[in-house]
Amino acid sequence: MPRLARRPRTRKLAEPRRRLRVATVLALVMFATIGVRLVQLQLTDASAYAAAGLKDRLARVVLPASRGAILDRNGRILVHSIETRYVAADPMAVKDPEDLADKLFSILDKYGVLRSDLVRKLTPHKTADGKTDVRFEYLVHQIDVADGDRIAALRIGALKVARDERREIPGYDLASNVIGYTSRPDLSGQLGIEKQYDSVLHGVDGLHVYEHGVGELDKPLPTGYEELEPARPGSSVELTIDADLQYSAQGALAERMKPLNAKFATAVVLDAHTMEVMAMASYPSFAPADLSRTPDSSQWKDQCTATVFDPGSIHKAIVMGAALQEGVITPSSAITVNSKVKRGDTTYTDSRPQKDGTQMTIPGILALSSNVGTIAVADRLGKDKLYEYQRKFGLGERTGVGLFNESPGQLLPPDKWSGSSSGSIPLGNGVATTTMQMAAAYGAIANDGLWVQPTLVRKIIAPDGTAQKLPVQQTRRVLDPQVAQELRTMLEGVTTLDDATGHKAAIPGYRIAGKTGTSKMPQNGGYAEGDVVSFVGMAPADAPRYVVAVIAHVPGSGAGGSVAAPVFREMMALTLSSYGVLPTGTEPPKLTIYP
């Protein structure tokens, strides 16, 4: 039976309407999604995206605050800041480091910049951890504005030239130990007035935030976002120092101390009424703008306030003042002086020994700087009272004159005295003092017995020219006015009596009261080689206007009368002349060594 043929399978035709519906739905979903996203961008995320875009277009430029100046009492500039430029580079944008280094080196060579350093900094490199490309590298700081303009004129996109400043000292090393110095390139104070008043001098940096374009439009957009906070310059510090007097003091020290190979020397001039520091010189000095010329940093400090020494015989005025005030001696007292005196294991003698039982006046003991006579007076006073007056005269504590590293010195309390202390301490041995402390102590004698805190800063001048108030100087009564006058009269014998130690401090026509000293320099629990020689005095003695203290550490043996007294005379004479102080015209006292 024959097979029936299969009917062919009929294929289903496509349904275009269905496909159209699916495509339409998909299209609607896609457009809806896009629409929702557009709404989200426009309404909800718009501010965030706009802020992010603005942030990318904002430049933040720090506007450095100019550091304040340091002036002398007459407004003359001792140190100030001048505008300079710094040069920086983006090493990743440098195409040819060698060629660019050549172009820069021709300009920067005079600033001590090495070509090899330029090549190294300009060559693309990474940070120390090796992970990040370095995009900013300082090439040089504090170059002249003209040289900065020459580099900017090269129009090299990888370089940045911007404002900088440096400290300039017109007087080179004038008052350098007082002024101190600043670090580079941030100009923060490191020593002296620069450090003590750093927060006053420094000022507050400003900030300029602005919207900028790219490429040729890499500059502030005229209608773009901008925020400006101006820099607030630092205030200026006006010192009590007279620049001319300071120059003379430094010159006198250098001229006389250099031939002696002095380890250090100081000279302080004080106004006896206000206790303003008119001059404060240290030898040797240094140039803050070029510290490499003075590699020994110990020479950078202010020797007048930071270096301590045994005062020696200039301390004897404190002993006599205390004894007069306590009534254990009078101006007419006669003291029995022997050839020597022993205390503990030490025997004390005089440079001009007296016969046992010799009677000497108080002016005579001071004039001849008698150790034996001074110890006899100190015995009457007692160690507790001597210590009390040492403190009253300002020993053992900082004067607060206004410098960061001022030393308080050191005093030995009575309960710490050894067997020989009753002999050594009245003579100014075993006592650590500074030049400023001793100048202030004699200032109290000059100021009718009133100790007044010495001051180095006269005023703080704000950028708008207004003067800020300074703390009131501390004062305390040490001696009665009559006692101070009597002590000054006695101290005149040091420059007038026969065989007195201070003849070279005398100034013709003027009455001078003062005291010579010779002592030692403490060092590592003992004493350094050489002598510390000194003269501290005042003029006119009967109406003091100025106090001058001169201290020097010289090798070998020396004497205050031959080394320090001539410098005192030169400085005091110049000060009296400069400020028109005439002799009082009164007759000097008739003093004697022996009653």
Buried (B, 14 or more C-beta within 10 A) or exposed (E): EEEEEEEEEEEEEEEEEEEEEEEEEEEEEEEEEEEEEEEEEEEEEEEEEEEEEEEEBBEEEEBBBBBBBBBBBEEBBBBBBEBBBBBBBBBBEBEEBEEBBEBBBEBBEEEEBEBEBBBBBBBEBEEEEEEEEBEEBEBBBBBBBEBBEBBBEEEBEBBBBEBBBBBBBEBEBBBBBBBBBBEEBEBBBBBBBBBBBBEBBBBEEBEBEBBBEEEEEEEBEEEEEBEEEEBBBBBBBBBBBBBBBBBBBBEBBBEBBEEBEBBBBBBBBBBBBBBBBBBBBBBBBBBBBEBEEBEEEEBBBBBBBBBBBBBBBBBBBBBBBBBBBBEBBEBEBBBEBBEBBEBEEBEBBBEEBBEEEBBBBBBBBBBBBBBBBBBBBBBBBBBEBBBBBBBBBBBBEBBBBBBBBBBBBEBBEBEEBBEBBBBBBBBBBBBBBBBBBBBBBBBBBBBBBBBBBBBBBBBBBBBEEEEEEEEEEEEBEBBEEEBBBBBBBBBBBBBBBEEBBBBBBBBEEBBBBBBBBBBBBBEEEEBBEBBBBBBBBBBBBBBBBBBBBBBBBBEEEBBBBBBBBBBBBBBBBBBBEEEEBEEBEEEBBEBEBEE
